[in-house]
Amino acid sequence: MAENKTVLREASNVVTLEGTLAEVRHTEWKNGNGLNIELDIEVAPNEVHTVKGFSKYKKADGTDNAIAKGYQTIISDYKSIAEHGRDQADKVRITQGKIGLNEYYSQGILKAYPQLTTNFVNRLDANEEFNPKAEFDVELFVKNVTEEKVKGEETGRVNLNGYIPLYGGKVIPFTFVVTKEGSQYVENNYEKGSTVNVFGKIINYKEQKVTTKTAAFGEDKKEITSITKREYLVTGGNDPYDEDSKNAFNPEIIKKALTERETYLEGLKNESSNENNKKSGFGGSAPNNKPSKPVEISDDDLPF
């Protein structure tokens, strides 16, 4: 049978990035115990990926945290395009990044966006080979496969929808898009409830095009068009794991993790609502202190 442990194992979840350091941003924690960092990494013209990280300055035993020290080195020593210009900017490489989600509630609506994180960033030496790229290699518990449509028209590609188990027994929903060449295989072989390993490219392309509308009199009019393309493109994958494999995710454990996720999201929503109530001041609605109802997930929402 599939893995019978009661704790959901963390999926293999590896992001590899290599590019030119475009910008570094950081903020100290309010309590002074750690910091957050954001790196913009350019892998191609008009294609920049943002990677985030956070760390306490000290470990539980009081010793220095190597992750925080690494972030501080980036902030103080690494050269970015924004600060030093393109010619002097450092080339950097990330080999153990991860895919995650940035989730929050805004006016009662859940917002969720893919997010890349990392603990370590390496600066390339001048004599090292430089190969700009943004790639992923991830295990996924399949929910379903659906046709990709743009403005109601099928593109020939498919969306691979599923869940990525994270550290600590958590899961996040995630959607990949599969190339036309691989779509038929995925449709025929990646059944709901199966565990698969896929790999491919992370695309975050943004370009502005300026066109000129010629005037019969007076000045010509410039029109600016923004072209944006963000997707996690599956270029290859392996056969689904055998259901008896110890590496296949147990559907019952996934179901439990999804229930816990809904409870977490309910708490996140209440927390957001309470924050909004505090900001509303006099006349605002009172916080809801009633205990929340147990979260129930219908069978239609489950990937099995």
N, C-alpha and C positions, 0 to 999 in steps of 0.2 A: 504494500500500500504506500501511498504518498507519506511524506513526512508527518509523524504523529506528535511531534513536540507541541506543547501548548503555547510556546512563544514563537512568533513569526520571525523567521530569519531575515536579515537584511539582504536585499537583492544586490547582485553585482551591478554597480552603477558608476561608470567611469566616463569622465569628460576629459578630452585632451584638447588643449588650446595652445597655439603658437602664433605669435604675432608681435607687432610693435606696440610698446606701451604708450597709449594715447593720453591718458589722464589718471591721476590718483586723487581720491577723495577719502577723508577719514573724519570720524567724530569720536570723542571720548565719551564713555558712559557717565551718566550723571553722578553715580556714586564713586567715580574715579577708579574703579576696579578693573577696567578693561577698555577695549575700543572696537569700533566697527570700521571696516575698510571697503572701498569700492574701487575696482580697477576697470578702466576701459581699454580693451585690447583690439587693435586694428589688425585684421587678417587679410584684408583686400580693400581696394578702393571702395568707399561707400559701405563698408561692412565692418562694424565694430560690435564687440561682445562685452557686456558688463558682467564682471565676476565679483561676488561679495564674500566677505568673511568677517568673523567676530571671534574675540578671544578674551579671556581674563588674563591679567598680567601675571598672576601667581597660580600655581597648582594648589590642590587641597593640602599638600604637605608644606606649603609655604615657599617652595622653590620657584624659580623663574619658569614661565611657560614659554617653550620654544616657539610656539605658534605666534604669540604676541610679539616676541622678539623679532621674528621674521617679518611681521607686518611693519614694525617700527623701522626695520632696515629698508624696506621698500619705500616708506614715507620719506626717510631722510636721505637715502643714497641713490635710489633708482631715478633715472632721467626719463621724463615723459615728453611727448610732442607738445603738450600744452605749456609746459614750463621751460623746455630747453630747445624746442624746434625739432623737426623731423630728422635732420642729419645727425643730431646727438642723442636722440631717443634710444632707449635700450630695447633690445629684442628679448622677449620673455617666453617661457614655456611652462605650462601647467600639465601635469600628467595624471593627477589624481583628483580632478574636480568632480562635482556631482550635480545631477539634475534635481531640482526641488521646485517648490511652489511658494510664491509670495501671496498670502491670502489675508484678506481683511474685509470688513463690512463698511460700506459707505451708504448712508441713508437707508439702512436695512437690506441692502443688496450685497451679496457676496461677490467680491472681486478676487480673481485668481489669475496669476500670471507666472509663466515659467521663470525660474530663477536658477542661476549657476552659482555654486559656492566652491571655495577651495580653502585649504589650510596652508598650502605651500606654493610658492612661486619661484621659479629658477630664472636667473638672468643668464643669457647666453654669452659666452666669450666671443671675441672677435673672430676666432678661427673655427668656431662651431658652424656646422651646416644649419642653415635657416630654412625651415619648411612651413610657411604659414598655413594654418588649418584650424578648424573647429569641428570636432568629431565626438560622437558618443558611442558607447557600447553598454547596453542595458538589458537586464532581465525584466520581464513584464508578465503579469497575470492578466490574461485576455478577457475583456468584457464583451466586445463584439468588433466586427469589421463592417464598415459602411462605405458606400460610394461617396467620393468627394464630388461636390457640386459647387460651381461658381455661377452665380446669377441664374440658378436653376438648371444649369447645363452640366452633365457629367464630364469630368476631365479625363477619365481613363485611369485615374489614380484612386486609391482607397485610403480611408482613415483607419488606423489601427488604434482602437480605444482600449484602455486597460488601467491597471493599478501597479504602481511601483512601491514595494515594501521598503520602508526606510528603517533607520536605526531605532531601536526601542519599541518595535512592534507596530509602528505607525504605517499607514498607507496613504498615497496621494493618487488621485486620478490623473491620467496623462494621455494625450493624443499625439500620435505620430502620423505622418503622411508617408505612403509607400510609393516609390517610383512606378511608372507604368509597367516597366519590365518585371517588377516583382509583385504587382497587384494580384494577378491571377493565382499565383502560388499562395499568397497570404489568404486570399478568399477561400481557397480550397483546403487549406491545411491548418490555419490558425483558428481553431474552434474556441468558443467561449469556455472559460474554465481551464484552459491549457496554460502552461508556463512556457514562455519563449525567450530567446535571446536574439536581440536585433542590434544592428549597428548602422551608423550613417553619418550625415553631415548636419551641423547646426547652421541655419541660415538666418541672418539678421541684416538684411540689405535695405538701405534707405538712400534715395537719390532725389534731388530736385532738378527738374528740367525747366529751362526758361525758353519760351517761344515768343516771337514778336508778331503782333497783329498790326499789319500795315494800315495806317490811317490815310484816308483820302485827303485830309487836311489836318494840320496841327501835328502833335507828337504821336509817334507809334506807341502802341500799348504793349507792355510786357506782361505775359501770363506765366505764372509759376505753377507747375504740377509736381506733386510729391508722389514718388513711387516707393512703396514699402512692401517688403516681403519677409515675413517671419515664420519659420517652420522648422520642425525636426524631421528631416527627410531620411527615411529608411532606405538604404541602398543595398542591404543584404541582411540575411538572418539564417539561423539554424533551424533544423527540424524541431517541432515541439518536443519538450521533454516527455519521456514515457511517464504515464501517470503513476507507475510504481517506483519511479526514481526518487531517491531521497532529496533531490534538488527541486522536485516539482512542488509548488506551493499548495498547501492543503486548503481546499475551498472552505472548510468550516472555520479555519483559523483566519482566512481572509474575511469571511463574513463577520466574525467577531471584531476584527480590526475596523471594518467599515462601520459597525455599530458604535464603536468607541470614537471613530472620526466624527460621526454625526453628533455625538454628545459634545465633543470638543468644539465643533462649529456652532452649536447652540449656545455654548458658553461664550464663544467669541462674539456672537451676535448680541447677547445680553450685555457683555462688557462694553461693546460699542454703543449700545443704546444708553447705558448708564452714563458714559462719558458725554454723550450728546445732551442728556438731561442736565448734567452738571453745568455745561456751557450755556444752557438756555436761560439760567438765572431765574429771576422772579417770574412767576406765571408759567414756568415750564412744567411738563408732566412729571409726576412723582416716579421715582425708580420702582421697578417691579421687583418686590422682594419675595414673591411667591416662589416656592420650589418648582423647578421646571419639571414637565412631565417626562416619563421615560421615553427615550427615542425608539421609534419602531421603523424598520425598513421593510417596504413591501417587496415581495418576491420579484416584481417587475423591475426593480432597481438593482437587483443582484446579477452578477455576470455568470450565473450558473443555474 
